[in-house]
């Protein structure tokens, strides 16, 4: 079963969106600990 280029792009976009949704809330805390 081959994925088309568009399906690969949509899948990548979906993964990036999920990762960003999880990661973004932690970014300010991370920077506060560095300072």
Biotite code that builds the C-alpha atoms (Angstrom):
import biotite.structure as struc

atoms = struc.array([
    struc.Atom([0.000, 0.000, 0.000], chain_id="A", res_id=1, res_name="UNK", atom_name="CA", element="C"),
    struc.Atom([1.697, 3.151, -1.242], chain_id="A", res_id=2, res_name="UNK", atom_name="CA", element="C"),
    struc.Atom([0.999, 6.557, 0.217], chain_id="A", res_id=3, res_name="UNK", atom_name="CA", element="C"),
    struc.Atom([0.692, 9.437, -2.163], chain_id="A", res_id=4, res_name="UNK", atom_name="CA", element="C"),
    struc.Atom([2.770, 12.555, -1.596], chain_id="A", res_id=5, res_name="UNK", atom_name="CA", element="C"),
    struc.Atom([-0.315, 14.459, -0.424], chain_id="A", res_id=6, res_name="UNK", atom_name="CA", element="C"),
    struc.Atom([-1.174, 11.765, 2.122], chain_id="A", res_id=7, res_name="UNK", atom_name="CA", element="C"),
    struc.Atom([2.418, 11.843, 3.429], chain_id="A", res_id=8, res_name="UNK", atom_name="CA", element="C"),
    struc.Atom([2.254, 15.634, 3.768], chain_id="A", res_id=9, res_name="UNK", atom_name="CA", element="C"),
    struc.Atom([-1.087, 15.472, 5.584], chain_id="A", res_id=10, res_name="UNK", atom_name="CA", element="C"),
    struc.Atom([0.220, 12.777, 7.914], chain_id="A", res_id=11, res_name="UNK", atom_name="CA", element="C"),
    struc.Atom([3.343, 14.804, 8.683], chain_id="A", res_id=12, res_name="UNK", atom_name="CA", element="C"),
    struc.Atom([1.252, 17.919, 9.288], chain_id="A", res_id=13, res_name="UNK", atom_name="CA", element="C"),
    struc.Atom([-1.013, 15.984, 11.661], chain_id="A", res_id=14, res_name="UNK", atom_name="CA", element="C"),
    struc.Atom([1.960, 14.648, 13.649], chain_id="A", res_id=15, res_name="UNK", atom_name="CA", element="C"),
    struc.Atom([3.553, 18.121, 13.826], chain_id="A", res_id=16, res_name="UNK", atom_name="CA", element="C"),
    struc.Atom([0.263, 19.631, 15.038], chain_id="A", res_id=17, res_name="UNK", atom_name="CA", element="C"),
    struc.Atom([-0.097, 17.001, 17.788], chain_id="A", res_id=18, res_name="UNK", atom_name="CA", element="C"),
    struc.Atom([3.545, 17.391, 18.882], chain_id="A", res_id=19, res_name="UNK", atom_name="CA", element="C"),
    struc.Atom([3.230, 21.192, 18.983], chain_id="A", res_id=20, res_name="UNK", atom_name="CA", element="C"),
    struc.Atom([0.018, 20.959, 21.018], chain_id="A", res_id=21, res_name="UNK", atom_name="CA", element="C"),
    struc.Atom([1.841, 18.802, 23.588], chain_id="A", res_id=22, res_name="UNK", atom_name="CA", element="C"),
    struc.Atom([5.173, 20.684, 23.572], chain_id="A", res_id=23, res_name="UNK", atom_name="CA", element="C"),
    struc.Atom([4.106, 24.365, 23.511], chain_id="A", res_id=24, res_name="UNK", atom_name="CA", element="C"),
    struc.Atom([2.661, 24.443, 27.079], chain_id="A", res_id=25, res_name="UNK", atom_name="CA", element="C"),
    struc.Atom([6.021, 23.182, 28.428], chain_id="A", res_id=26, res_name="UNK", atom_name="CA", element="C"),
    struc.Atom([8.214, 25.728, 26.583], chain_id="A", res_id=27, res_name="UNK", atom_name="CA", element="C"),
    struc.Atom([7.683, 28.729, 28.958], chain_id="A", res_id=28, res_name="UNK", atom_name="CA", element="C"),
    struc.Atom([8.371, 26.525, 32.013], chain_id="A", res_id=29, res_name="UNK", atom_name="CA", element="C"),
    struc.Atom([11.524, 25.215, 30.352], chain_id="A", res_id=30, res_name="UNK", atom_name="CA", element="C"),
    struc.Atom([12.824, 28.739, 29.711], chain_id="A", res_id=31, res_name="UNK", atom_name="CA", element="C"),
    struc.Atom([11.931, 29.855, 33.248], chain_id="A", res_id=32, res_name="UNK", atom_name="CA", element="C"),
    struc.Atom([14.066, 27.026, 34.650], chain_id="A", res_id=33, res_name="UNK", atom_name="CA", element="C"),
    struc.Atom([16.989, 28.021, 32.416], chain_id="A", res_id=34, res_name="UNK", atom_name="CA", element="C"),
    struc.Atom([16.968, 31.649, 33.600], chain_id="A", res_id=35, res_name="UNK", atom_name="CA", element="C"),
])
